[in-house]
Amino acid sequence: MTEQHTTVLAGQEVTDLWLEGRDAWNRWVQDNPIADIDFSETDFAGIREQNQLALLSFEGFIFPDGHVSFDCADFGKGNVSFFGARFGTGDVSFSRTAFDGDHISFVETDFGNGLVSFSHARFGPGVISFLKARFGTGDVLFYRTVPDTNRLIFEQIKSEACILMGDLLHPEKLVELSFEGASLKESLILPKGTYSAIPDFRNCRLAKPLSFHDIQISKRAAPQGLSILEDSLEPEVEEDISKLRLLAELAEKNRNHRSRLAFRATERRFRRLLNPYGLPSPLDLFFDSASDYGQSLLRPLIGLLLIFITFAFLYNLDTGNLQKALLYSAANTLPVVPASGSLQALHFSGQNAPLAFLQQILAMIFLGLLGLGLWNRWKG
């Protein structure tokens, strides 16, 4: 029985053929439809400089049915394009590959049906675009991939693969993460951590539930307190609001109550910017400050403590009896406690009646916020 050997194109031979251009490359693949391609450890940065190439282009390149490796290759600081490239049925690996250019394009790339790996790859500051790319049935891995202040675009992709981005490093450096218009037939695992960008899933078709357990939107991504919006930024803010509303709907659909609350809270902070003169509703601002829109337990507790201390100080000014003032303040801070009735009967001058009434009102508000926070924690 004759042993079959797979053709392997590697080393200087594969580099020389690539430099001959797309037509020569595709003719070779037509003659060798089953072959492994090995660009491992290729110094594309040196080739770029030696041949004065502004763009390292694999545009329109067709790869044979076999494994394709760019492992540990260095593409340097210029742009790279795989626009319209088509891979075969084997695995495609860009593990530990360095892309330091401003624009890395996998636009309309067909990655075939093998496993696709960008594990430990490093991307420089710029755009990484998979616009209209196609992923087959093999998993797509971004294990410990390092994006450095990048826009990561997966808009209008078609994927039958699990896209695993859970261990992507430093998601807070992403200024854009978009799956707008994508069609995903299998699971998508988003990067864990805090996002500076708001993930965009508008018009995205998701066949499997999307997990939000380890995702948060950075406080820096949303306006805080009083902010005034420039007219030119209003469309951008409205766009962010629509992204957040969709994230909240997806979280609710997946029964992730805590993430839904977080996205709704961030959406409300953005909505403040659309108010005239950037002035939010006082009630909305209080709800945010006092309870983080019903998400915080600590803030209402701090509020109750401040109420207790402040009014105890005021009662003490009237009586000069600190112990009695503390007991009376505690009774009015927790008016729902049965023992508080007898403590409230302590004799104070009539001028303290309005203070006691005000304290009870404030205390009931913060107790309500505390109860809301407990309810949301239990439900989430």
Steps between C-alpha positions, in 0.01 A plus 500: 500500500647834393532762777362839403706806587336841546669778308644764733590846376722672755810710560650709220298308243163613637623860536632513145174367360300757699721781366423390146144614561144372509482350153816292537389390846152396390642306203723305739202423725300385197779252429534407870146504642601306813802649676615655826614863493755604760588867552608435860750754637510686168644849537246690291624824657843440348349400166287816506804718552720313250239516224356839599148363538245742644248216527561133575232353279336159490200648322320240290745223596353151497648249745498124445314242710754458776637667809606865468734645757612857562613411852752745651515700176577871529303727267661816636346846520342531157156401380404141421215383278342156453206656313312230311748226594361147514630225725431130456382227734804491730582697812610863470735629768622850576620404849758736652495707181587870526284754314615853580342685208218754509266289289483121499240381251331161483210655308298237309754233595369143487671307781371160388389227738810444709590638840605867485739621767619849591621379840772718655498721187586866552328784319626857502294821519255512214215312335460124481222432253325169432221676307291246304745220583380141510591247767412135442447226754836517679532698824644852487743564785618831641672349804713764675501712186626853564315789328662837570239781484338342196172504318401137465242464222295184437221673313292289259708187557346157445612240747412138562782480755526567872685830537694485824621841620460447873872516572583792274728731699432865587148544356499842666738616224247432227343820374252306285367144500233449236298200386241714322316300235686178582343156467622260770376141501713390794608643836683828542707538816580867553816624673479511879556829676411867484435660162578854399301439181136394484470170308276544198252221419250698297337291226705202616344154469595282795400134494644429847468691830759765571661502845553835676610376845858628477432820304479855631494837328764732637381805693719701263284388206195668651456863607501570872316773688426815302627496142434729204488343156631662185248491215743311276514211750124453534472233224787307659329506840171384348690215334654398834155506660363262235797264557439497875127449461565193282755363749241536777241319289743217425588470870131487591438238232779292650356553853805691616329755724817653645653573159168640380498746792859603429432568133179691581689712754765592245230576244335744744830678556534551125144625477587786733711651224194534278315713759490876431818671623630163624293528820371164622185442702579553872323174583700312237825647627407411860403144400839459333703656782314334786468147364668468158150448358411228749824305460686608813451388861789703636372843391160474677675371813737795493200729451326354807816535706540865398135568586547340842818697579377834363168501684657368822728802491203733450300341784803523726515876441148518646541272802868488576443129571697302241369158604140616482565670162655182360205287613247745358689524168518119479125475559427745218755339267334161541135592555384154388671333799237425773709640784541833324152619608590518867831669420324762288292586808811646665435860597646757264408857436229561243747651257642151440173362365565623142854362522370161612243496220766591242734233635232233477420595140867487399552175688202336328639602161840345570342191656297463182816529290668241722205267454513554124869415497438181700219402266718553193785301655264213575341511157833531318 
